[in-house]
Amino acid sequence: MNSFAEIRRALGRLSVSERRSIIAWMEEYNAAIMNAGRVEESLPVYKPDYPEPMTIVEFFELEAQSEDAYEYINGIIRPLSSGTVSHSEITMNLYRAIFSRLEKGPCKPYMHEPGVHFAWGSEHVVYKPDLYVACKRGDWDGRHIPNPKFVIEVLSPSTQHIDKREKAANYRRAASVEEYVIAAQKTQEVTIYRRSGGWAAERVVGRDGVVEFRSLGMSVPLAEIYDDVFGKPQAPGEMDH
């Protein structure tokens, strides 16, 4: 496959989700070229010893046999690298804030594991969100949770294009997801996308800001989310994009 026409015909045979994954990959590749020479959080060096594309059953077997964490996107395996201290602190602050407000209701927050599994016909996606909340336990399969209602990803330089594009698109496709939230790591900024609002972005910025997680019936100050993350208050206008 060498000509542009052949590539176009091949792309035309892919599903919408597969095309979105390719677009996200191309954006990451382009960003890597543009940022060559900049020092940022490094991407994991990884050489798979398994065939791709992999079926969802083969992926389940890989998960059961490996101590490493992976995500699965329609046959493609993505290894997960460890995050920064700030990333972990923000995630833990969010978990504590949400857990304390949910009390003993039917909904529970989870960090990373066991992961969420979405299926659309022959398409399968398994993600390990930084934080998510699920409520209807009767629909769980014991391996992954198929019906999160609320999902948060904390941005990292190496994964922000995935979080903002590929994952945003797939979370919107998942019927159970009511809110998708992206939390910046380098500044105090949270962006919320709501199904009820047509997935329009709502940004809350600054230590005095308060974010509404409407699907959970709660509000959380950004000062609580970013507590003890920065050594000093950040100047207005310092954004993490």
CORGIKA-V102438 format. One line per field, one symbol per residue. phi: phi as a letter, one per 40 degrees, with the letter a starting at -180 (. if undefined). psi: psi as a letter, one per 20 degrees, with the letter a starting at -180 (. if undefined). burial: 1 if it has 24 or more other C-alpha atoms within 12 Angstrom, else 0. A space follows every 10 residues. Layout:
# CORGIKA-V102438
phi = ???
psi = ???
burial = ???
This chain:
# CORGIKA-V102438
phi = .bcccccccc cccccdcccc cccccccccc cccccdgccb dccccabcbb cbcbcccccd ccdccbccbb bbbfgcbbcb ccccccdccc ccccccccdc ccfbcccbcb bgccgbbbbb gccbbbbbcc aabbbccccc bgbbbcbcba bbbccbdcbc ccccbdcdcc cccccccbab bbbcbcbcab bbbbccbggc cbbbbgcccb bcbccbgabb cccccbdgcb cadccdgcbb b
psi = nhqhhhgghg hhiqrgghhh ggggghgggg hhghjpiqoa pqqqopoqkq qqqprhghgh ggghiqiqpq qpnlippoqp rqargggggg gggggggggh hhckaiqqqq ofqirqoppn cipppoqmqh qrpqgnhiiq jigroilqip ppppqqhijh hgghfghggh hhhohhphpp pppqhirnpp ppppgijkkq poppqqhiqp ppnhhilrqp qhhhhkpjgq hqpqqqioqn .
burial = 0000000000 0000001101 1001100100 0000000000 0000000000 0001010011 0110000011 1111111111 0010011111 1111111110 0000001111 1111111110 0011111111 1111100000 0001111111 1111111111 1111111111 1111011111 1111111111 1111100000 0001111001 1110110001 1111111010 0000000000 0
